[in-house]
Amino acid sequence: MSLKETIETELKNALRSGDETRKTALRSIIAGIKLAAVDKRQGLDDADVLAVINKEIKSQREALADAEKANRPDLTAKAQATSAILESFLPRQLSRDEVAAQVSAAIAEVGAAGPGDMGKVMKVLQPRLKGLADSKTVSDLVRELLAGKA
């Protein structure tokens, strides 16, 4: 079963159970998937669906930050609940140690000697870690490890 079909099944279950938060979160993903499919002019594979989910999670994180800034605990709780629902559809994220091991291997692979080689390392890591680790975490680790080599 594709990820899109799984999400649609989960939406049906949420409709049956009356879970409003889950229903709203899943509907936003499905709307994003349909919009992306129209933009792409063809069906989406699971990687494209994951990109839509990540985009929606980023949007929820921004909403969470805004709600915290505005001191709105009701909106903060809603954004956190929605993010948790969306994150349940993502593959297991790598731990910081696992990402660090991948970064070290990539640095050795490209022969990076200092911070100036960050682009080379990131070019190798992005395809490997796409969907498995936050790109900000990856870039921070690359920067730290390359600074240690300088």
Residue pairs with C-beta under 8 A, 6 or more apart in sequence:
1 9
2 45
2 46
2 49
3 46
3 49
3 50
3 89
4 30
4 33
4 44
4 46
4 49
6 89
7 26
7 29
7 30
7 33
7 49
7 89
8 30
10 22
10 26
11 23
11 26
11 27
11 30
14 22
14 23
14 26
15 23
21 78
21 81
21 82
21 85
22 85
24 82
25 81
25 82
25 85
25 86
26 85
28 56
28 82
29 52
29 53
29 56
29 86
29 89
32 52
32 53
32 55
32 56
33 44
33 49
33 52
36 44
36 48
36 51
36 52
37 43
37 44
40 48
44 52
47 130
47 131
50 89
50 90
50 91
50 131
53 86
53 89
53 90
54 90
54 131
56 86
57 83
57 86
57 87
57 90
60 79
60 82
60 83
60 86
61 79
61 83
63 75
63 79
64 76
64 79
64 80
64 83
66 75
67 73
67 75
67 76
67 78
67 79
68 76
90 131
91 131
91 132
92 132
93 132
93 133
93 134
94 102
94 129
94 132
94 133
96 137
96 141
98 133
99 129
99 133
99 137
99 138
99 141
100 141
100 145
102 125
102 128
102 129
102 133
103 121
103 125
103 138
103 141
103 142
103 145
104 145
106 112
106 121
106 124
106 125
106 128
106 142
107 117
107 121
107 142
107 145
107 146
107 149
109 124
110 117
110 120
110 121
110 124
111 117
112 118
112 120
112 121
112 146
112 149
113 149
113 150
114 146
114 147
114 149
114 150
115 143
115 146
115 147
115 150
117 146
118 139
118 142
118 143
118 146
121 142
121 146
122 138
122 139
122 142
125 138
125 142
126 135
126 138
129 135
129 138
